[in-house]
């Protein structure tokens, strides 16, 4: 069953300008180590980070909180499965919120879809509740 959905659109040029102005201060405040590493390895760091920014915004909406109630940017991170598929990994307060939303006897899975077409980056997050077997 679906227990949360969220979407966000980010401007890549705005993220690029923020990177130029604040550099590592911005990177360290918003992104996980894995996200920063992946972005540095890509030809267009700003595009990669803009998609992840949008994913964090979309995830906070899917959690039903937005970026308030103690949620931290780094409590939400985009990781990739072995297939390359992106998913959200939640820690800290975001993980606590997810657990409180998840019905008893179920496990939550946070799907994410990312896309970009300069100057836009978009993310869609869907939180699925799956019954535990056994």
N, C-alpha and C positions, 0 to 999 in steps of 0.2 A: 504494500500500500504506500502511496505517496504521503509523506508527512510534512513536506516543505518544498517550495520552489522559489527561485530568485533569479533575477537577470540584472546585468549592468552593462553599460557602454562607457568606455574610457577613450579619451583622446590621446593618441600616441605622442603627438607633438607636445602636449602639456606634460606628459610624463618625462619626455626628453628634456624639456626646459627645467623641470624640477631636478632631474639628475645633474644637469649642468650647474644649477644654482646651489644645491645642497649635497650632491655627491653621496658619499658613504653615510652621512648623517641620515639621509632619506632611506637609502638601501637598508641600513641596519634597523631603522625604526619600523619598517613595513614588511620586509621580506625575510623568510627563513634562510638559513645557510644554503640549503639545497636549491632554493629558488634563485638566490644570488649566483651560485655556481653555474647553474644551467644558463642563466641570462648572459653571464660573462663568456660562455663558450659559444654563444650564437652570434651571427653577423650583425643582428639588429637588437642590441640589448634593450632599448627602449620599448620596442614592440613586444618582446618577451615579457618584460615587467608590466607593461600596460595590460596584457591579457591576465596576468596574475593579480594585478590590482583589481580588475573587473571581477575576477573570480572571488576574491575576498569580499567585495561589496555584495555580489550576488549570494554568496554563502551566508553572510550576515542577515540578508533579507529572508533567505530560506529558513534560517534559524528563528525568524520572527522577532529579531531584536534590532536590526540595523547595527551600526557601530556605536553601541552604548551598552549600558548595564555591565561594564567591566570587561567587555570583550577586547582582546588585543589583536592587532593586525597579524602578529606572528603566531597567534593561536589557530590560524587557518593557513594551511600551506598546500600548494599544488604539488603533487608527486605523480610519477608515471608508473603504471604497472609494467610488467615485462613486455607486454604487447605494445607499449608506447602510449596506451590510453591514459589520459589525465584523470585523476580523482583528487578529492580533497581529503587531507589528513588534518584532523582536529585535535588540539591539545588544550590544556588549561581550561579557562572558563567556557570556551566554545564547545569543548568535549563534554563538560558538565551539562551545558544547555542541551546538547544533542541527546545525552542520556536521559534527561528529564522529559524530552519529547517522545522518546521511543517507547512504544507500548511494552508492557511486561511480556516476556517470552519471545521478544523480537530482537533483531540486530539491525542497526542502521547502516546504510551504505550511502555515501555522498558522491553522486555522479557529477561530473562537470564537463561541459563542452566549451571549447575555446576557439575563437576565430579572429582574424584581423584582415582589414582591407584599409590600408593607410588613407586617412589618418585615424581610423577607428579600430578599437579592439573590443570584442564582446565576449561575455561569459554567460552561461546559463548553468544553474545548479539545481539539481533535483535530489532531495533526500528521500530515500526509499527505506521502508521498514520491512524486513524479511523475517518470517517466523523461524525461530531456532528449531532445528531438528534434533531430537534426542535429549 
